[in-house]
Amino acid sequence: MNVEQEVIKTLRSVLSLEAGFPLTADTPLLGSVAELDSMAVVSILTALEERFGFAVDDDEVDGRTFASVGSLTSFVESKLDR
């Protein structure tokens, strides 16, 4: 399974981003994607929890987690390695 592609699929789905909106590991998220507000963060985390079968504690997530697609992917990968 390609974790980055699954994270991108989740972002596209939750944020309703068009396929033409470029998402790569280097794509900045917080402050750069207008659709990404605090409610969207919660929805993305919930979708990732369901997709990958892990749980996220409130104190595990901060702004750095959503700095870019790559940082969010790294967070998911760290949860899968546990």
PANUDO-236280 format. One line per 2 residues: number of its first residue (from 0); their letters; for each residue x, y, z of N, C-alpha, C, O. Coordinates in Angstrom, 3 decimals, padded with zeros to 6 digits. Layout:
<atoms>
NUM	A	X:Y:Z:X:Y:Z:X:Y:Z:X:Y:Z; ... $
</atoms>
This chain:
<atoms>
0	MN	000.847:-001.175:000.000:000.000:000.000:000.000:000.894:001.240:000.000:001.871:001.311:000.745; 000.557:002.195:-000.825:001.279:003.465:-000.888:000.588:004.444:000.058:-000.479:004.977:-000.248 $
2	VE	001.212:004.670:001.205:000.610:005.510:002.242:000.381:006.929:001.731:-000.676:007.514:001.971; 001.364:007.482:001.030:001.205:008.852:000.535:000.000:008.982:-000.396:-000.756:009.949:-000.298 $
4	QE	-000.179:008.033:-001.280:-001.324:008.093:-002.193:-002.643:007.974:-001.437:-003.624:008.622:-001.803; -002.678:007.161:-000.393:-003.895:007.031:000.415:-004.178:008.319:001.185:-005.332:008.722:001.325 $
6	VI	-003.121:008.963:001.684:-003.289:010.249:002.374:-003.823:011.288:001.389:-004.736:012.045:001.719; -003.263:011.325:000.189:-003.726:012.267:-000.835:-005.177:011.999:-001.199:-005.962:012.937:-001.343 $
8	KT	-005.544:010.730:-001.351:-006.944:010.383:-001.635:-007.862:010.885:-000.527:-008.939:011.417:-000.794; -007.429:010.711:000.708:-008.225:011.155:001.849:-008.367:012.671:001.844:-009.460:013.195:002.060 $
10	LR	-007.266:013.379:001.600:-007.324:014.843:001.541:-008.274:015.302:000.446:-009.102:016.185:000.670; -008.160:014.711:-000.729:-009.036:015.091:-001.844:-010.501:014.857:-001.487:-011.356:015.698:-001.766 $
12	SV	-010.782:013.722:-000.876:-012.150:013.368:-000.533:-012.723:014.297:000.536:-013.802:014.861:000.355; -012.011:014.455:001.634:-012.522:015.248:002.754:-012.621:016.737:002.391:-013.581:017.411:002.764 $
14	LS	-011.628:017.235:001.665:-011.594:018.658:001.335:-012.285:018.990:000.015:-012.364:020.153:-000.380; -012.781:017.960:-000.658:-013.443:018.129:-001.961:-012.554:018.880:-002.959:-012.990:019.816:-003.629 $
16	LE	-011.300:018.441:-003.034:-010.346:019.059:-003.955:-010.427:018.393:-005.317:-010.489:017.167:-005.418; -010.427:019.190:-006.340:-010.466:018.681:-007.710:-009.173:017.933:-008.034:-008.126:018.197:-007.444 $
18	AG	-009.263:017.009:-008.967:-008.093:016.239:-009.384:-006.997:017.134:-009.943:-005.823:016.770:-009.886; -007.351:018.294:-010.481:-006.372:019.212:-011.031:-005.593:019.982:-009.977:-004.586:020.615:-010.293 $
20	FP	-006.050:019.936:-008.722:-005.342:020.601:-007.632:-004.142:019.749:-007.276:-004.315:018.621:-006.814; -002.915:020.255:-007.475:-001.725:019.419:-007.278:-001.467:019.105:-005.804:-001.428:020.005:-004.965 $
22	LT	-001.296:017.842:-005.505:-000.934:017.407:-004.159:000.259:016.462:-004.269:000.152:015.365:-004.817; 001.388:016.903:-003.743:002.593:016.077:-003.670:003.123:016.180:-002.256:002.579:016.931:-001.447 $
24	AD	004.164:015.447:-001.944:004.740:015.482:-000.603:005.125:016.898:-000.185:005.063:017.234:000.998; 005.521:017.727:-001.146:005.966:019.086:-000.843:004.839:020.110:-000.755:005.087:021.265:-000.412 $
26	TP	003.619:019.711:-001.056:002.502:020.657:-001.047:002.204:021.112:000.376:001.903:020.291:001.243; 002.289:022.435:000.623:001.938:022.938:001.953:000.429:022.829:002.180:-000.359:022.967:001.245 $
28	LL	000.040:022.582:003.414:-001.379:022.428:003.733:-001.892:023.589:004.591:-002.560:024.486:004.078; -001.583:023.578:005.891:-002.108:024.618:006.781:-001.686:025.992:006.297:-000.503:026.247:006.073 $
30	GS	-002.653:026.870:006.138:-002.379:028.217:005.694:-002.291:028.354:004.182:-002.224:029.470:003.665; -002.290:027.238:003.471:-002.172:027.280:002.012:-003.385:026.720:001.299:-003.671:027.112:000.168 $
32	VA	-004.095:025.820:001.932:-005.290:025.219:001.347:-006.493:025.793:002.094:-006.728:025.477:003.260; -007.243:026.639:001.399:-008.346:027.364:002.044:-009.354:026.430:002.707:-009.936:026.775:003.736 $
34	EL	-009.560:025.270:002.135:-010.562:024.324:002.660:-010.124:023.678:003.979:-010.939:023.060:004.663; -008.855:023.816:004.336:-008.326:023.142:005.526:-008.477:024.035:006.754:-007.591:024.825:007.080 $
36	DS	-009.616:023.893:007.426:-009.857:024.612:008.668:-009.870:023.604:009.814:-009.611:022.419:009.600; -010.165:024.057:011.013:-010.095:023.171:012.179:-011.072:022.001:012.073:-010.753:020.891:012.499 $
38	MA	-012.240:022.235:011.517:-013.199:021.131:011.350:-012.694:020.126:010.320:-012.890:018.921:010.476; -012.052:020.617:009.279:-011.501:019.724:008.257:-010.380:018.879:008.839:-010.249:017.706:008.488 $
40	VV	-009.566:019.453:009.725:-008.492:018.688:010.377:-009.083:017.504:011.122:-008.580:016.385:011.011; -010.135:017.738:011.873:-010.801:016.660:012.626:-011.347:015.610:011.659:-011.198:014.411:011.893 $
42	SI	-011.971:016.054:010.586:-012.532:015.116:009.604:-011.442:014.288:008.926:-011.624:013.093:008.695; -010.321:014.914:008.610:-009.203:014.194:007.984:-008.644:013.162:008.946:-008.404:012.016:008.563 $
44	LT	-008.435:013.561:010.190:-007.903:012.602:011.170:-008.854:011.424:011.361:-008.409:010.280:011.454; -010.144:011.688:011.419:-011.129:010.615:011.569:-011.090:009.683:010.361:-011.124:008.463:010.515 $
46	AL	-011.021:010.250:009.172:-010.965:009.435:007.954:-009.692:008.593:007.919:-009.728:007.430:007.518; -008.566:009.176:008.339:-007.305:008.418:008.358:-007.349:007.305:009.403:-006.847:006.206:009.166 $
48	EE	-007.949:007.590:010.556:-008.106:006.557:011.587:-008.906:005.380:011.043:-008.534:004.223:011.238; -009.997:005.679:010.365:-010.848:004.620:009.805:-010.133:003.871:008.689:-010.209:002.645:008.618 $
50	RF	-009.445:004.589:007.828:-008.776:003.974:006.672:-007.637:003.053:007.103:-007.481:001.955:006.571; -006.837:003.517:008.081:-005.638:002.777:008.458:-005.772:001.980:009.751:-004.884:001.190:010.075 $
52	GF	-006.859:002.167:010.498:-007.096:001.374:011.698:-006.242:001.753:012.894:-005.809:000.874:013.638; -005.993:003.013:013.094:-005.278:003.450:014.288:-006.078:004.549:014.964:-007.051:005.055:014.405 $
54	AV	-005.662:004.917:016.172:-006.323:005.995:016.907:-005.325:007.117:017.135:-004.132:006.876:017.323; -005.820:008.338:017.116:-004.984:009.516:017.323:-005.426:010.201:018.609:-006.595:010.552:018.769 $
56	DD	-004.477:010.387:019.523:-004.752:011.139:020.746:-004.616:012.629:020.460:-003.845:013.036:019.591; -005.367:013.433:021.194:-005.353:014.884:020.982:-003.952:015.484:021.065:-003.614:016.393:020.306 $
58	DE	-003.139:014.974:021.988:-001.806:015.556:022.188:-000.776:015.095:021.156:000.379:015.518:021.213; -001.171:014.241:020.221:-000.256:013.761:019.187:-000.183:014.687:017.984:000.746:014.585:017.183 $
60	VD	-001.138:015.579:017.847:-001.264:016.381:016.627:-001.028:017.849:016.963:-001.560:018.378:017.938; -000.212:018.491:016.126:-000.052:019.938:016.215:000.090:020.488:014.798:-000.064:019.743:013.830 $
62	GR	000.375:021.749:014.666:000.458:022.374:013.359:001.473:021.732:012.433:001.286:021.724:011.216; 002.548:021.192:012.995:003.577:020.553:012.161:003.040:019.315:011.446:003.499:018.980:010.354 $
64	TF	002.086:018.646:012.047:001.500:017.453:011.433:000.875:017.801:010.089:000.978:017.031:009.133; 000.230:018.956:010.016:-000.463:019.391:008.806:000.309:020.467:008.040:-000.286:021.231:007.279 $
66	AS	001.616:020.532:008.236:002.431:021.521:007.520:002.441:021.240:006.015:002.405:022.165:005.204; 002.491:019.962:005.654:002.544:019.578:004.236:001.965:018.181:004.080:001.709:017.487:005.065 $
68	VG	001.766:017.783:002.846:001.319:016.416:002.575:002.359:015.437:003.118:002.005:014.405:003.689; 003.630:015.757:002.941:004.705:014.886:003.408:004.712:014.722:004.922:004.919:013.617:005.422 $
70	SL	004.488:015.813:005.658:004.480:015.703:007.125:003.275:014.903:007.604:003.376:014.158:008.579; 002.143:015.047:006.932:000.964:014.260:007.299:001.198:012.784:006.976:000.815:011.906:007.750 $
72	TS	001.820:012.518:005.845:002.149:011.139:005.475:003.107:010.528:006.492:002.931:009.379:006.897; 004.116:011.286:006.907:005.076:010.797:007.912:004.373:010.478:009.225:004.701:009.493:009.886 $
74	FV	003.405:011.313:009.603:002.640:011.065:010.819:001.887:009.740:010.709:001.924:008.920:011.626; 001.204:009.536:009.580:000.460:008.285:009.368:001.413:007.097:009.412:001.118:006.091:010.058 $
76	ES	002.542:007.200:008.738:003.519:006.103:008.727:004.020:005.806:010.128:004.230:004.642:010.469; 004.220:006.835:010.952:004.672:006.613:012.329:003.610:005.863:013.133:003.943:005.038:013.983 $
78	KL	002.338:006.147:012.865:001.253:005.448:013.558:001.185:003.990:013.120:000.842:003.117:013.916; 001.508:003.725:011.858:001.456:002.354:011.337:002.621:001.510:011.834:002.525:000.284:011.891 $
80	DR	003.728:002.170:012.196:004.913:001.458:012.660:004.797:001.003:014.104:005.658:000.266:014.584; 003.770:001.415:014.798:003.623:001.075:016.229:003.044:-000.292:016.414:002.855:-000.734:017.547 $
</atoms>
